[in-house]
């Protein structure tokens, strides 16, 4: 076999190998997305530890990127936000892990849901700050966001913020102190702003 023939065959084999590898990657990517979509739907029906584990990267303990897409894109899933607002700790973790991929109205909706969740289950979001899964800015924004039903109700907004402050103040665990203080400061600032509007 001539050197030229050998090189042609080698090139052909490389091209075929690349095609096979590319096809395998595409197939595994499509299979992973389908698996995540299935896991996301199951989680939304039954948001508990077992279904949360189906969304999580076992090594890192955070929701897998491809599974976040199934729950958060192109818009945040309204079902997920409603579950978060009930204080469900597993849904709160899913949403917090996806905050960095949101912006605009989706990010506001997420913070609003997390703020409402803090009234029912304040320790989960405070603990996620302690675990460095939500930033101080994210925690503060969540604490300050209120339901849209209070947009034209200054007294209602103030009352809700004061009530939220009382709930957060009741958290006494030493490992949550820093998060609690950040949350209370954010709430205090928002109450001051609301009282200024009221005058």
C-alpha positions, 0 to 999 in steps of 0.5 A: 500500500502506498503512503498516499493510499494509507493517508487517505484511508487514515483520514477517512477513518478519522472522519468516520470516527469523528462522525460516530463520536459526534452522533454519540454526544448528540444522542447522549445530550438529547437523552440527558435533556429528556431525562431532565424534563421527565425528572422536572415534571415529576418534581413539580408533581411531587416536590420532595427529597426523592424527586429533588435527588433526580435533579441534582448533580450528585457530586456537587449537590446542586441542580444540574444545569440541564435540569435547570433549563427544564424548570426555568427556561424560557420562563420560570415555571409558574408551578415551581413559583407556586410551590416555592411560595408554600415554603417547600424546602426542595423547591426553594433549593431548586429556585435558588440554584437557578437564580444566576440564570434568570434576569428581568421579570423572571428574576423578580418573580423568583425573588418575590416567590422566595420572599413569600417562602421566607414567611413560611419557611425562613430557615431554608433561605437563610441556610442557603445563604450560609451555604453560599448558594445565594448571595447577600444581594439575592437574599436582600432582594428576596426579603424586599419583594412582595406579592403583586397584590400589594402594589397599590396598598402602601399600608398592606406592604408595610404590614407585610414587611413588618410581619416578615421582619418578626418571622426572621427575627425569631430565628436564633440559630448561631449558624444563621445569624449573619443571614438573619442580620442581612435579611433584617437590614434589607427589610428595615430599609424597605420599611423606611422607603415605604413609610416615606412613600406613605407620608 
